[in-house]
């Protein structure tokens, strides 16, 4: 199937899941995770109406920016971001989804201040408590949101999470529901219900994520096809 056909299929599944949950399909933002896909694939996705594109790797993102790969759609950074590469991302993307430490938050604040702009971010929640994964522990998420509120050059727009890869469907849903509860609490108590994005769900579980309350999903292989990691 073509990228356009894949996007149409994913949107139909997202719409069904949204209606099952008593929500409107248009509430769900579809981000095409375009890692290891070239500029032409990005352009195809944009032509097919993708809501945004998301990149995991700074070097790949910079190369594709130079090729005007993202013209016509917002660009998100969705991967692990090292502090020494923040200057290549801030101001070049509309949203950084993976802010999972106070040190990274401060580096983004410093860079955005130097550029005299305000960078939209999501706070990443390490819902599974995985040592190898970045993100705030759920118990620290409120404090992280409070810290972000005190920074003048970042704007929190919501939360992001990635459940453990080995979780079964039942566990996955539980993780999604826990982050949704955290999102609602932070939104009500700190942000006066102005937070817009709860980013969770990827190619294997995006429909369940929507059933659990996601407003944004990050879909790669289900749109672009299997990645070739041997290249």
Buried (B, 14 or more C-beta within 10 A) or exposed (E): EEBBEBBBEBBEBBBBBBEEBEBEBEBBBBBBBBBBBBBEBBBBBBEBEBBBBBBBBBEBBBEBBEEEBBEBBBBBBBBBBEBEBBBBBBEBBBBBBBBBBBEBBBBBBBBBBEEEEBBBBBBBBBBBEEEEBBBBEBEBBBEBBEBBEEBEBBBBBBBBBBBBEEBEEEEBBBBBEBBBEBBBEBBEEBBEEEBBBBBBBBBBBBBBBBBBBBBBBBBBBBBBBEEEEEE
